[in-house]
């Protein structure tokens, strides 16, 4: 699947980094749906992460990126949505592996943990890494089966 449209959101802890991510994605030619927040004023992360996950699960966006303070909380929320495989990443190897091995479709980042340079490099690597398939496809299908068993799609 060719990635063209990416849903992006952040809470206040990730606002500054999200703005940089959006600019980079647009410069790379991606269509970006910025779901907020629109300032560094304090907001709660759950609704922002949920909206990104819903856009990806519905197919209206091929991938999603959520930035909060640490990156973990948004992954927890996004993973509540059937069909979402959200992963917090703090390194290039995690970003690459999450796509290659797990077919992650939502990336969550910690705006208070990551420098801009590393974060932008991770975003580009994550978006350019294809799913490896093979033995990993069987495992991703097992994740989908768990969703179905739990009545989630």
N, C-alpha and C positions, 0 to 999 in steps of 0.2 A: 504494500500500500504506500503510495506516495503521500507524504505529509505536506499539506498545503495550509491548513487552518489549525491554529493552536489557541486554546483557551488559557488565559493567564489571570491569576488573582493573587492577592496578598492581604494579610492583616497589617496593622501598623508596624509590627516588628520586621516585616519584609517589604514595606512600601518602597523604600529607596532602591533596593536591589531589583524589585519587580520593574520599576521604571526603566532601569538600565537593560534588563532582559527584554522588555518590550521593544526598546529602541534597537537592540541588536537583532532581534527576530525580524523586525520590519526591514532593517538594512540588508538582511539576508534574503529578503523577498517573500517571507511568510505572511499570510494574512493572520492578524492577531485579534482575538476577541478579548479585550481587557474588561474583566468583570469586577474590577475594583480591588481594593479600596482606592480612593482618589486623593488621599492625603495621609500624613503621618499621625493623624488624630486616632486615639485609641478606639479599636473596634474588636469584636470577637471573631475568631477565625472560622468557626464551624460552617457558617453559611457560605463563606467565600470558597472554601474547599469543596463543599457540597455542590455548588453551582458549576465549578470546573468539572467535577466528576460526572455530573449529569450531562454536560455538553459532550464529553467524550463517550459516555455510555450510549447516548442517543445517536452518535455518529455525526452530529453537526460539526464537531471538531475532531480531528484525528488524534491529537495528543493534548495533554494539559500540563501546566506548570503552576505550582502554588508555592509562594514564599511566605513563611511565617518566621518567628524568631529563631527557632531551632530546626524546623522541618519535620519533626516527628508528629506533632499534633494534627497537621493537615493530612498527613498520610493515613492516620487512624480514621479520620472522617471520610476521606475519599474512598477508602477500602470498604466502607459500609455500603457502597453502591455496587450492585451486581455488575460484573464484567470489568470492574476496575482493578488494575494491578498497580497500585501507587507505591512508590519507593522513595524514602528519604535518602539523599546521597550527599556525602562529604568529600568524595575523592573521584578522580577520573576512572579508577578501576571499578568502583561501585556503579558509576553511571554507565560504563560500557557493559558490564556484566548484567545489569538490570534489564537492558534491552536484549543482549545476545542470548542470555539464559532464560529470562523470565518474561520477555515481551511486555515489559512495563509500559503502561500507556499514560501514566501521570507521574511526573517528577516533582518531588517536594524538596525545597531548599531552605536552609537556615540563614536568614538575613543577618543575624547577629554572629554567625559562626564563620561564614565564608567571605573571603575577599572577592571583590568584583571580578578580577582577572580569572581566578579559578572557577568561579560560578559561571561566567560566560563560556569558558572553555568546556565545562561540564555540560552545559546546555547544548552547545554545538555537537559535542561528541555523542550525547544521548540521542539527539535528533538524527544524527547521521549513521548510527549503528543499527543495522537490521537485526531482526530476530533470527537467531541461528537455526531454529527448527531442530530436526533430528531428534535425539533423545529428549531435548528440552520441550519439544512440542507435546510429547506424551505427558510431561509434568504440568504444562500449562493447561492441557485438557483436563487433568485431574483437578486442578483449581476450579475450572469452570463446572465440573461435575459437583464439587462441593457447593458452589453457588446454587446449582439446581436442587440438590438435596435439601438445602436450607430454604427452598422456595424463593430464591432470588434470581428469577429469570428462567 
